[in-house]
Amino acid sequence: MMLVAREINAITAIAAREIMRLVKSPGSIIANMIFPIIFLGIMGGSLSQNLAGNVGYNFLQFVMIGMIVFNLYLGTASGITSLVAERDMNLTQEFYVAPISRYTIILGKMIGTSLGSLVSLIGVLIVAIFMKIPFGGMQMLRLLLIAPIFCLVGASLGMLFIGFVQDAKVAQMGAMLIVMPQMFFSGTIIPLSHSTGIIAFLAKLMPLTYLNDLARGVFYWKGSVYELSVLHHPLYNIIAIVAFFLAFSIIGTIMFTRSEQNR
């Protein structure tokens, strides 16, 4: 029991450290708000004016949902990949020499970065208010209730990345390298309903595709635009998401802990 309590205390301390690090870094908070301004405010607004006339639903609301998912996904993936850089700069030395499991360090990091990434939602909501995008009331509440899913899958992807990449400079760019391409092929800002060929194939390989579709399925559930805006049944998306999460988490954690033991 003492061992379990020690591991739980360590997880709590590591998660709290991540949150405090974000609070003490206003630059990170501002950076988290830049993406909604660029992609929801500028790109989403441009697409809405030029290409969204016949989609059959509020296109900016569609993009808003995608940006909420993307920000949480990117925030946690970025937080996890920072483990490599922090280790090389001895910022987490006390964790690695402490009598706690490497898995505890990873889990605490995942929880802390997930909670910290919720700050990015402020930027999305601010842009949505200025652009008069309807939040949907209970629809938004349902979406926020499943927000931890987006965070955990992003964290698992970051874990997979650092399981194979041990160079600090590459790790720092890792989140952008593995997440940004997904934005343009996963339906975050551009609908996939008519995608074919290589674009449709790539979309099926990306976890963000299923996260976006699940988010919209929950948001528009039993609504008049559900069939127009959602690709798959939520259960189908959940199965795909769980498969990605388990594969990324297990492989990434094993590879990362193995590399740490060999240091």
Secondary structure, DSSP 8 states (H G I E B T S, - for coil): -HHHHHHHHHHHHHHHHHHHHHHT-HHHHHHHHHHIIIIIIIIHHHHHHHT-TTSSS-HHHHHHHHHHHHHHHHHHHHHHHHHHHHHHTTTTHHHHHSSS-HHHHHHHHHHHHHHHHTTHHHHHHHHHHHTT----THHHHHHHHTHHHHHHHHHHHHHHHHHH---HHHHHHHHHHHHHHHHHHTTSSS--TT--HHHHHHHHT-HHHHHHHHHHHHHTTTSTTHHHH--S-HHHHHHHHHHHHHHHHHHHHHHHHHHHHT-
